[in-house]
C-alpha cells in the first residue's frame, strides 16, 4: 500500500461509516432500558481517552502504522508476535461483520438462499475492494457518505413526524440505579463500537495532511458520532419501548417498518437495509484491509495475495457459529477480551515509545 494518497475528509467519511457499521444492527445497553442513553454517553466519554491514546501513539511517530510501530519499538520477535495478534483480531472482527451481513440478508431479503452462498458473494466483492487498498475504500466512503446521511435523517424525520417517537418512554430516569448503566457501558459499549477505533492506527499514516489536523478532525468527528449513535439507539427505545426493543432481533429495522404514510410511502425498511449493508460492507472491508496490510508487512507476501488469503480466512471464520443465536452469544463472550487489543497493548506500546524517546533526549 502506498502512503499519502488520501485526505482527512476521506478518512473522516470512512470513520463515520465504520462507526455506524453494524452498531445500528443492535440495541446497545438493553439492560439499562430507558437509561441506555446514559450508558452510551458514559462509554463514549471513557472511550474518548482511548482515542486520545491512539492519537498520541500516532503523533509520536506519524510515519509508521500499527505493525511498524510494534516492530520498531518492541523488537523483531515481540513486535511481530503483537502484529500477528492484531492480524487475527482484525480478521475475526471482519468475520463477525460478514456473518451479520449474511444473517440480515437471510432474515430480510433472501430467506430461501443458503447463508453460505450469500457470504461467499459478499466476501468476493469485499476482497475485490480490499486488494485495491485503503485509498480506494476511502474515496468510496466519501462518495457514499451523503446517501448514508440523507437516509438516516429522512428516516428520523419520518418517525418524528408520524408521532412514533414518545419522549415519555425515557421515564423514569435511573429507575434501577446506576448499576445497570455502568454494567452495560463497561466494557461492552467501550469495546463495541468505540474501542474498535484502534484499527485506524493502520490508516492514519496514509493521510497526507498534518498529524495535528488529523487529530483535530478525529476529535470533532468522534464527539459528533457519539451523540449520533446515542440518538439512534435511544430512538429505538422511544419508538418500540424498552421491553420490545430489548427482545427484538433487528430493533432498528422493526422501528423503521412502522413508517407508513397512506398508500404512498411504505416499506421504508428497504432503505434501512440498504444503508445497513453499506455500513456493514465498509466496516468489513476496513477490518480486512487492516488485517491484509499486517500480513503483507510481516510476511513480505504480495499485498494482493495477502488480501485473498485474508478474505478466505474471514469467510471460513464466519462459520464458527452454527446459528445466529450462537453468533450473538459468542460476540458477547469475545467482548470480555477486547480490552487486550484495544487498551492494554496500545497502552504498553505508548509507554515503550515514551520511555525510549525520554532516554534518547537524556
Secondary structure, DSSP 8 states (H G I E B T S, - for coil): --SS-B-HHHHHHHHHHHHHTTGGGS-TTGGGGGGHHHHHHHHHHHHHHHHHHHHHHHHHSTT--HHHHHHHHH-HHHHHHHHHHHHHHHHHHHHHHHHHHHHHHHHHT-TTS-HHHHHHHHHHHHHHHHTT-HHHHHHHHHHHHHHHHHHHHHHHHHHHHTT---GGGG-STTTT-SHHHHHHIIIIIHHTTGGGGGGGGTTGGGB-S-HHHHHHHHHHHHHHHHHHHHHHHHHHHHHH-HHHHHH-SSHHHHHHTT--BTTTB--THHHHHHHHHHHHHHHHHHHHHHHHHHHHHHH---HHHHHHHHHHHHHHHTTSSSSHHHHHHHHHHHHTTHHIIIIIHHHHHHHHHHHHHHHHH-
